[in-house]
Amino acid sequence: MPDLVLVAVGAFADPGFPPPGVSVYEERQHPWVSALERLPIEHWA
């Protein structure tokens, strides 16, 4: 799909940016990705 452009949602600093509605790469994710959900979240000011 040469006309398709994907931009990571994390590239936007706007906290009001709408959340993603579609996720497309689960079948190719690394095994450690699911472990990220269990990590503590750090908040930087």
C-alpha positions as CSV (number, residue, x, y, z in Angstrom):
1,M,0.0,0.0,0.0
2,P,2.3,2.8,-1.2
3,D,-0.2,5.5,-0.5
4,L,-0.7,4.5,3.2
5,V,1.1,6.5,5.9
6,L,1.2,5.3,9.5
7,V,2.1,7.6,12.4
8,A,2.6,6.3,16.0
9,V,0.1,7.9,18.3
10,G,2.9,8.5,20.8
11,A,4.3,11.0,18.3
12,F,1.6,13.5,19.4
13,A,2.1,15.5,22.6
14,D,-1.5,16.6,22.8
15,P,-3.2,14.8,25.7
16,G,-6.5,15.4,24.1
17,F,-5.6,13.4,21.0
18,P,-8.2,10.7,20.5
19,P,-7.2,7.1,21.5
20,P,-6.5,4.6,18.7
21,G,-9.5,2.8,17.4
22,V,-7.7,0.1,15.5
23,S,-4.5,-2.0,16.3
24,V,-3.0,-3.8,13.4
25,Y,0.3,-5.4,14.4
26,E,-0.5,-8.0,17.1
27,E,0.4,-10.9,15.0
28,R,4.0,-9.5,14.5
29,Q,4.6,-8.1,18.0
30,H,7.6,-9.2,20.0
31,P,6.7,-11.6,22.9
32,W,7.9,-9.0,25.5
33,V,5.2,-6.5,24.4
34,S,2.5,-8.1,26.6
35,A,4.8,-7.8,29.6
36,L,4.7,-4.0,29.3
37,E,1.2,-3.9,30.8
38,R,2.5,-5.3,34.1
39,L,5.2,-2.6,34.5
40,P,4.7,0.3,36.8
41,I,3.9,3.6,35.1
42,E,6.3,6.5,35.8
43,H,5.0,10.0,35.6
44,W,7.5,12.7,34.6
45,A,6.8,16.3,35.2
